[in-house]
């Protein structure tokens, strides 16, 4: 199940895991090991980009240092 996260700058993100997407979409691959999803959300509530990371630490770093698109 994905969740919404808001960082210290007030920017929102949808957080998800590859296994969820894989199951929901019927994929059979492992996304080359990129399993931690982080998708920025704009002011209107729309996902504006899709980002995948191999570790949760990489994803957290992205969340805390996001400068916008």
MOPAC internal coordinates of N, CA, C and O (Angstrom, degrees):
PM7 1SCF
backbone

  N    0.0000 0     0.00 0     0.00 0    0    0    0
  C    1.4451 1     0.00 0     0.00 0    1    0    0
  C    1.5241 1   108.49 1     0.00 0    2    1    0
  O    1.2310 1   120.38 1   -51.23 1    3    2    1
  N    1.3065 1   116.89 1   128.77 1    3    2    1
  C    1.4579 1   120.22 1   178.18 1    5    3    2
  C    1.5260 1   109.56 1   -78.77 1    6    5    3
  O    1.2310 1   121.61 1   -20.50 1    7    6    5
  N    1.3221 1   114.53 1   159.50 1    7    6    5
  C    1.4558 1   120.16 1   178.91 1    9    7    6
  C    1.5257 1   108.90 1  -137.41 1   10    9    7
  O    1.2310 1   120.78 1   -19.82 1   11   10    9
  N    1.3236 1   116.11 1   160.18 1   11   10    9
  C    1.4528 1   121.89 1   177.49 1   13   11   10
  C    1.5235 1   108.11 1   -99.95 1   14   13   11
  O    1.2310 1   121.14 1   -48.30 1   15   14   13
  N    1.3230 1   115.42 1   131.70 1   15   14   13
  C    1.4632 1   122.64 1   179.78 1   17   15   14
  C    1.5239 1   107.87 1  -123.16 1   18   17   15
  O    1.2310 1   120.31 1   -41.79 1   19   18   17
  N    1.3265 1   117.02 1   138.21 1   19   18   17
  C    1.4605 1   121.90 1   175.33 1   21   19   18
  C    1.5223 1   108.23 1  -117.85 1   22   21   19
  O    1.2310 1   120.67 1   -54.80 1   23   22   21
  N    1.3380 1   116.33 1   125.20 1   23   22   21
  C    1.4674 1   120.00 1  -177.76 1   25   23   22
  C    1.5264 1   111.35 1   -82.36 1   26   25   23
  O    1.2310 1   120.64 1     1.47 1   27   26   25
  N    1.3341 1   116.39 1  -178.53 1   27   26   25
  C    1.4602 1   122.08 1  -176.72 1   29   27   26
  C    1.5264 1   112.97 1   -66.74 1   30   29   27
  O    1.2310 1   119.70 1   166.18 1   31   30   29
  N    1.3311 1   118.17 1   -13.82 1   31   30   29
  C    1.4627 1   122.20 1   177.49 1   33   31   30
  C    1.5273 1   111.77 1   -93.68 1   34   33   31
  O    1.2310 1   120.36 1  -179.54 1   35   34   33
  N    1.3473 1   116.91 1     0.46 1   35   34   33
  C    1.4588 1   121.18 1  -179.46 1   37   35   34
  C    1.5155 1   114.04 1    83.46 1   38   37   35
  O    1.2310 1   120.15 1  -169.35 1   39   38   37
  N    1.3415 1   117.33 1    10.65 1   39   38   37
  C    1.4606 1   121.83 1   178.91 1   41   39   38
  C    1.5254 1   109.07 1   -87.06 1   42   41   39
  O    1.2310 1   120.46 1   -42.61 1   43   42   41
  N    1.3329 1   116.73 1   137.39 1   43   42   41
  C    1.4550 1   121.89 1  -177.89 1   45   43   42
  C    1.5229 1   111.92 1  -102.40 1   46   45   43
  O    1.2310 1   121.31 1   -31.17 1   47   46   45
  N    1.3265 1   115.10 1   148.83 1   47   46   45
  C    1.4533 1   123.08 1  -178.83 1   49   47   46
  C    1.5224 1   109.43 1  -142.05 1   50   49   47
  O    1.2310 1   121.08 1   -33.88 1   51   50   49
  N    1.3199 1   115.53 1   146.12 1   51   50   49
  C    1.4559 1   120.19 1   168.30 1   53   51   50
  C    1.5255 1   106.44 1   -92.79 1   54   53   51
  O    1.2310 1   120.70 1   -53.70 1   55   54   53
  N    1.3279 1   116.26 1   126.30 1   55   54   53
  C    1.4563 1   121.42 1   176.43 1   57   55   54
  C    1.5196 1   108.59 1  -105.00 1   58   57   55
  O    1.2310 1   120.95 1   -46.24 1   59   58   57
  N    1.3195 1   115.79 1   133.76 1   59   58   57
  C    1.4534 1   120.27 1  -179.57 1   61   59   58
  C    1.5193 1   109.31 1  -147.68 1   62   61   59
  O    1.2310 1   120.99 1   -11.30 1   63   62   61
  N    1.2985 1   115.70 1   168.70 1   63   62   61
  C    1.4607 1   122.52 1   177.82 1   65   63   62
  C    1.5209 1   108.97 1  -118.02 1   66   65   63
  O    1.2310 1   120.73 1   -33.40 1   67   66   65
  N    1.3253 1   116.21 1   146.60 1   67   66   65
  C    1.4568 1   121.30 1  -177.71 1   69   67   66
  C    1.5275 1   111.65 1   -57.94 1   70   69   67
  O    1.2310 1   119.68 1   141.43 1   71   70   69
  N    1.3252 1   118.22 1   -38.57 1   71   70   69
  C    1.4674 1   120.64 1  -179.06 1   73   71   70
  C    1.5259 1   111.98 1   -57.21 1   74   73   71
  O    1.2310 1   120.21 1   145.02 1   75   74   73
  N    1.3388 1   117.21 1   -34.98 1   75   74   73
  C    1.4697 1   120.62 1   177.53 1   77   75   74
  C    1.5261 1   111.00 1   -67.18 1   78   77   75
  O    1.2310 1   121.01 1   132.68 1   79   78   77
  N    1.3301 1   115.68 1   -47.32 1   79   78   77
  C    1.4640 1   120.56 1   179.98 1   81   79   78
  C    1.5287 1   109.69 1   -63.66 1   82   81   79
  O    1.2310 1   121.06 1   136.27 1   83   82   81
  N    1.3136 1   115.57 1   -43.73 1   83   82   81
  C    1.4661 1   121.80 1   179.81 1   85   83   82
  C    1.5343 1   110.67 1   -56.97 1   86   85   83
  O    1.2310 1   121.02 1   133.40 1   87   86   85
  N    1.3183 1   115.65 1   -46.60 1   87   86   85
  C    1.4665 1   120.74 1  -179.79 1   89   87   86
  C    1.5302 1   111.39 1   -66.95 1   90   89   87
  O    1.2310 1   120.63 1   131.79 1   91   90   89
  N    1.3397 1   116.41 1   -48.21 1   91   90   89
  C    1.4709 1   121.40 1  -177.18 1   93   91   90
  C    1.5245 1   112.95 1   -63.35 1   94   93   91
  O    1.2310 1   120.49 1   145.03 1   95   94   93
  N    1.3370 1   116.67 1   -34.97 1   95   94   93
  C    1.4639 1   121.12 1  -174.73 1   97   95   94
  C    1.5279 1   113.49 1  -101.06 1   98   97   95
  O    1.2310 1   120.44 1   173.90 1   99   98   97
  N    1.3249 1   116.76 1    -6.10 1   99   98   97
  C    1.4528 1   120.07 1   178.87 1  101   99   98
  C    1.5210 1   114.42 1    77.29 1  102  101   99
  O    1.2310 1   120.24 1  -159.41 1  103  102  101
  N    1.3380 1   117.15 1    20.59 1  103  102  101
  C    1.4564 1   120.16 1   178.28 1  105  103  102
  C    1.5285 1   110.11 1   -71.63 1  106  105  103
  O    1.2310 1   120.52 1   -24.65 1  107  106  105
  N    1.3174 1   116.61 1   155.35 1  107  106  105
  C    1.4667 1   120.06 1   178.25 1  109  107  106
  C    1.5305 1   112.27 1  -116.18 1  110  109  107
  O    1.2310 1   120.14 1   170.82 1  111  110  109
  N    1.3259 1   117.33 1    -9.18 1  111  110  109
  C    1.4715 1   119.99 1  -177.50 1  113  111  110
  C    1.5295 1   111.28 1   -85.31 1  114  113  111
  O    1.2310 1   121.12 1    -5.72 1  115  114  113
  N    1.3366 1   115.46 1   174.28 1  115  114  113
  C    1.4655 1   120.55 1   179.71 1  117  115  114
  C    1.5270 1   112.18 1  -107.03 1  118  117  115
  O    1.2310 1   119.63 1  -164.93 1  119  118  117
  N    1.3340 1   118.32 1    15.07 1  119  118  117
  C    1.4652 1   124.13 1   178.52 1  121  119  118
  C    1.5361 1   111.14 1    57.05 1  122  121  119
  O    1.2310 1   121.06 1  -146.39 1  123  122  121
  N    1.3199 1   115.59 1    33.61 1  123  122  121
  C    1.4744 1   123.13 1   178.95 1  125  123  122
  C    1.5216 1   112.40 1    54.53 1  126  125  123
  O    1.2310 1   120.47 1  -150.44 1  127  126  125
  N    1.3260 1   116.71 1    29.56 1  127  126  125
  C    1.4618 1   121.17 1   178.10 1  129  127  126
  C    1.5129 1   115.10 1    88.56 1  130  129  127
  O    1.2310 1   120.24 1   176.88 1  131  130  129
  N    1.3210 1   117.15 1    -3.12 1  131  130  129
  C    1.4694 1   120.48 1   177.31 1  133  131  130
  C    1.5240 1   107.68 1   -84.57 1  134  133  131
  O    1.2310 1   120.71 1   -80.75 1  135  134  133
  N    1.3274 1   116.25 1    99.25 1  135  134  133
  C    1.4625 1   119.94 1  -170.80 1  137  135  134
  C    1.5278 1   114.74 1  -113.56 1  138  137  135
  O    1.2310 1   120.18 1   167.15 1  139  138  137
  N    1.3385 1   117.26 1   -12.85 1  139  138  137
  C    1.4639 1   120.72 1  -178.53 1  141  139  138
  C    1.5251 1   109.91 1  -102.79 1  142  141  139
  O    1.2310 1   120.58 1   -70.93 1  143  142  141
  N    1.3216 1   116.50 1   109.07 1  143  142  141
  C    1.4564 1   121.12 1  -178.21 1  145  143  142
  C    1.5126 1   112.47 1   -92.59 1  146  145  143
  O    1.2310 1   121.21 1   -35.75 1  147  146  145
  N    1.3303 1   115.30 1   144.25 1  147  146  145
  C    1.4606 1   122.47 1   179.04 1  149  147  146
  C    1.5166 1   107.24 1  -147.41 1  150  149  147
  O    1.2310 1   120.17 1   -67.85 1  151  150  149
  N    1.3186 1   117.28 1   112.15 1  151  150  149
  C    1.4550 1   121.86 1  -172.87 1  153  151  150
  C    1.5301 1   110.34 1  -120.92 1  154  153  151
  O    1.2310 1   119.97 1   -69.78 1  155  154  153
  N    1.3489 1   117.66 1   110.22 1  155  154  153
  C    1.4627 1   120.64 1   179.02 1  157  155  154
  C    1.5339 1   111.88 1   -59.87 1  158  157  155
  O    1.2310 1   121.32 1   -34.56 1  159  158  157
  N    1.3285 1   115.08 1   145.44 1  159  158  157
  C    1.4636 1   122.53 1  -178.95 1  161  159  158
  C    1.5303 1   108.01 1  -120.46 1  162  161  159
  O    1.2310 1   120.41 1   -46.50 1  163  162  161
  N    1.3320 1   116.83 1   133.50 1  163  162  161
  C    1.4669 1   120.46 1   179.90 1  165  163  162
  C    1.5312 1   111.25 1   -82.17 1  166  165  163
  O    1.2310 1   121.11 1     1.12 1  167  166  165
  N    1.3340 1   115.49 1  -178.88 1  167  166  165
  C    1.4676 1   121.85 1  -177.17 1  169  167  166
  C    1.5259 1   112.81 1   -62.31 1  170  169  167
  O    1.2310 1   120.69 1   157.11 1  171  170  169
  N    1.3342 1   116.30 1   -22.89 1  171  170  169
  C    1.4689 1   120.80 1  -178.97 1  173  171  170
  C    1.5309 1   112.07 1   -91.64 1  174  173  171
  O    1.2310 1   120.28 1  -176.90 1  175  174  173
  N    1.3326 1   117.07 1     3.10 1  175  174  173
  C    1.4532 1   120.94 1   178.19 1  177  175  174
  C    1.5197 1   115.00 1    85.32 1  178  177  175
  O    1.2310 1   120.31 1  -166.48 1  179  178  177
  N    1.3384 1   117.00 1    13.52 1  179  178  177
  C    1.4630 1   121.40 1  -178.85 1  181  179  178
  C    1.5277 1   110.75 1   -98.54 1  182  181  179
  O    1.2310 1   120.49 1   -42.09 1  183  182  181
  N    1.3324 1   116.66 1   137.91 1  183  182  181
  C    1.4585 1   120.90 1   174.21 1  185  183  182
  C    1.5249 1   107.55 1   -68.24 1  186  185  183
  O    1.2310 1   120.58 1   -50.92 1  187  186  185
  N    1.3298 1   116.50 1   129.08 1  187  186  185
  C    1.4611 1   120.54 1  -175.60 1  189  187  186
  C    1.5270 1   113.52 1  -110.95 1  190  189  187
  O    1.2310 1   119.93 1   173.41 1  191  190  189
  N    1.3282 1   117.74 1    -6.59 1  191  190  189
  C    1.4591 1   121.17 1   178.92 1  193  191  190
  C    1.5177 1   108.32 1  -164.81 1  194  193  191
  O    1.2310 1   120.70 1   -21.12 1  195  194  193
  N    1.3280 1   116.26 1   158.88 1  195  194  193
  C    1.4672 1   121.71 1   176.93 1  197  195  194
  C    1.5214 1   108.25 1  -123.91 1  198  197  195
  O    1.2310 1   120.95 1   -54.56 1  199  198  197
  N    1.3106 1   115.78 1   125.44 1  199  198  197
  C    1.4552 1   121.75 1  -178.94 1  201  199  198
  C    1.5206 1   109.28 1  -128.85 1  202  201  199
  O    1.2310 1   120.80 1   -43.69 1  203  202  201
  N    1.3229 1   116.07 1   136.31 1  203  202  201
  C    1.4605 1   122.00 1  -179.92 1  205  203  202
  C    1.5176 1   109.17 1  -126.83 1  206  205  203
  O    1.2310 1   120.81 1   -38.42 1  207  206  205
  N    1.3316 1   116.06 1   141.58 1  207  206  205
  C    1.4590 1   122.82 1  -176.89 1  209  207  206
  C    1.5204 1   110.21 1  -132.19 1  210  209  207
  O    1.2310 1   121.06 1   -26.90 1  211  210  209
  N    1.3357 1   115.58 1   153.10 1  211  210  209
  C    1.4627 1   120.34 1   179.96 1  213  211  210
  C    1.5255 1   112.26 1   -81.82 1  214  213  211
  O    1.2310 1   120.21 1   154.79 1  215  214  213
  N    1.3306 1   117.20 1   -25.21 1  215  214  213
  C    1.4668 1   119.78 1   179.21 1  217  215  214
  C    1.5214 1   110.25 1  -128.95 1  218  217  215
  O    1.2310 1   121.12 1   -24.58 1  219  218  217
  N    1.3155 1   115.46 1   155.42 1  219  218  217
  C    1.4573 1   120.05 1   176.87 1  221  219  218
  C    1.5264 1   110.33 1   -67.51 1  222  221  219
  O    1.2310 1   119.69 1   147.67 1  223  222  221
  N    1.3324 1   118.20 1   -32.33 1  223  222  221
  C    1.4642 1   121.00 1   177.12 1  225  223  222
  C    1.5273 1   111.14 1   -60.73 1  226  225  223
  O    1.2310 1   120.04 1   139.40 1  227  226  225
  N    1.3235 1   117.53 1   -40.60 1  227  226  225
  C    1.4648 1   121.01 1   177.13 1  229  227  226
  C    1.5245 1   110.55 1   -63.14 1  230  229  227
  O    1.2310 1   120.88 1   138.63 1  231  230  229
  N    1.3262 1   115.91 1   -41.37 1  231  230  229
  C    1.4693 1   119.97 1   179.66 1  233  231  230
  C    1.5308 1   110.56 1   -65.08 1  234  233  231
  O    1.2310 1   119.95 1   136.29 1  235  234  233
  N    1.3241 1   117.69 1   -43.71 1  235  234  233
  C    1.4647 1   121.28 1   179.45 1  237  235  234
  C    1.5259 1   110.63 1   -62.64 1  238  237  235
  O    1.2310 1   120.33 1   139.45 1  239  238  237
  N    1.3243 1   116.98 1   -40.55 1  239  238  237
  C    1.4596 1   120.66 1   177.02 1  241  239  238
  C    1.5293 1   110.62 1   -60.24 1  242  241  239
  O    1.2310 1   120.46 1   136.67 1  243  242  241
  N    1.3298 1   116.72 1   -43.33 1  243  242  241
  C    1.4609 1   121.52 1   177.21 1  245  243  242
  C    1.5358 1   110.74 1   -60.50 1  246  245  243
  O    1.2310 1   120.35 1   134.11 1  247  246  245
  N    1.3248 1   116.93 1   -45.89 1  247  246  245
  C    1.4709 1   121.41 1  -179.49 1  249  247  246
  C    1.5213 1   111.73 1   -59.20 1  250  249  247
  O    1.2310 1   121.01 1   136.86 1  251  250  249
  N    1.3150 1   115.67 1   -43.14 1  251  250  249
  C    1.4659 1   120.27 1  -174.98 1  253  251  250
  C    1.5263 1   113.28 1   -78.69 1  254  253  251
  O    1.2310 1   120.00 1   161.91 1  255  254  253
  N    1.3263 1   117.60 1   -18.09 1  255  254  253
  C    1.4669 1   120.88 1  -176.37 1  257  255  254
  C    1.5204 1   113.62 1  -118.05 1  258  257  255
  O    1.2310 1   120.02 1  -167.51 1  259  258  257
  N    1.3246 1   117.57 1    12.49 1  259  258  257
  C    1.4543 1   121.37 1  -178.08 1  261  259  258
  C    1.5224 1   110.80 1   -62.93 1  262  261  259
  O    1.2310 1   120.24 1   -50.74 1  263  262  261
  N    1.3221 1   117.14 1   129.26 1  263  262  261
  C    1.4683 1   122.46 1  -178.97 1  265  263  262
  C    1.5231 1   112.49 1  -106.56 1  266  265  263
  O    1.2310 1   119.89 1  -179.68 1  267  266  265
  N    1.2997 1   117.82 1     0.32 1  267  266  265
  C    1.4619 1   120.93 1  -179.24 1  269  267  266
  C    1.5193 1   111.05 1    94.16 1  270  269  267
  O    1.2310 1   121.83 1    -8.77 1  271  270  269
  N    1.3239 1   114.10 1   171.23 1  271  270  269
  C    1.4741 1   120.03 1  -177.76 1  273  271  270
  C    1.5116 1   109.20 1  -110.57 1  274  273  271
  O    1.2310 1   120.10 1   180.00 1  275  274  273

